Amino acid sequence: MKREAFSGSVTYFQIMDENGNVDKELMPNYVDDNKILEMLKYMVLAREIDAKALSLQRQGRAVTYAPLLGEEATQVGAAMALRNNDYFVPNFRQHAVYLVRGLPMELYFLYWRGYEEAQKIPENVKGLPVIVPVSTQMPHAAGIAFAQKYQKTGSAVVAFVGDGGTSEGDFYEAINFAGAWNAPLITIIENNSWAISEPTRMQTAAQTLAQKGIAAGIKRIIQVDGNDVIAVYKAVREAIEASDGGPAVIEALTYRMGLHTTADDPTKYRPDSELEKWKPKDPILRVKKYLSQKGLWNDDIEKAFLDENMKKIDEAIDKAERFVPDPKSMFENVYSFVPDVLKKEMDEAVGENFWQGDSE
């Protein structure tokens, strides 16, 4: 006897194309022009902050930085879909998600100055700190999602992972756990085509990264145009609304227009022709085209908005650069309590006046 044991497929969708045209049949009725304008403002602000952070790093006023240029729609669309009670788990490039969720801007710059105090995320933001080791955030996300299910909070957890992260064991373990336990974990694969210098095609033979969720028994799997903020918003919102029924995997096809980090030089491995192909697909450009046709965006509006943003950014940077850290934080923030071994080290360090550099 022979019979089909399994069949599956992954659907791709886009709502707003690169020319600002909208597919009216796919356009959700809960998205109006005011909502799209709000999305654009967040994306523009995120790009402005990103450029400033990159500049600060080049001036020696910030540590190694991972730019988000080109990925604003994936992050803003997903973050705006979160409800007040939902949680998010980032990696190291979700700057716009923090922005939408209300992280004080000075904490954003304080983190990129290397101070761990910035990693104490305000409770109302409902997000984890920046997580740099690739894909290690995924088991945490699965655990938080299971906790929501166990405690019957009704909250969902949205976790972000890059295309390179899907090649890690942590990714598979997390989505498998979520699938097995029907946990409300929404995994967003931010597929920006490159894991540092490694292209997606060299990481997997799979046609999509979304289909990796099939093996975990995840029912809600979709691929979206990650440069289409409305499509991302719709996909994530609907996945969250259905999260009581289990997890989802959303692959957002976007592109890393800039550096992997400021320690990287993409000209060494990425052809210029590929970058040029993606420039017209800019997530901000298409929304500007759409809103300009509606009379809701023009050069004057943009200039006023950018000028207002820059004042806020400069104020936040000033606060971050005036910050005076407590040297004890490097001991106190490792665990939920200070164990005896660290307490002893802290007392010795303080006794030697280590922060002032006076110890012999």
CORVEN-V249965 format. One record per helix or strand. SS is the DSSP state (H for helix, E for strand). FROM is the first residue (numbers start at 1). TO is the last residue. If there is no record, write none. Layout:
SS	FROM	TO
SS	FROM	TO
This chain:
E	11	13
E	16	16
E	22	22
H	33	58
H	72	81
E	87	89
H	95	100
H	105	111
H	116	119
H	123	125
E	127	127
H	137	151
E	157	162
H	164	167
H	169	181
E	185	191
E	194	195
E	198	199
H	200	202
H	210	216
E	220	225
H	229	241
H	243	245
E	248	253
H	266	268
H	272	279
H	283	293
H	299	321
H	329	332
H	340	351
H	354	356
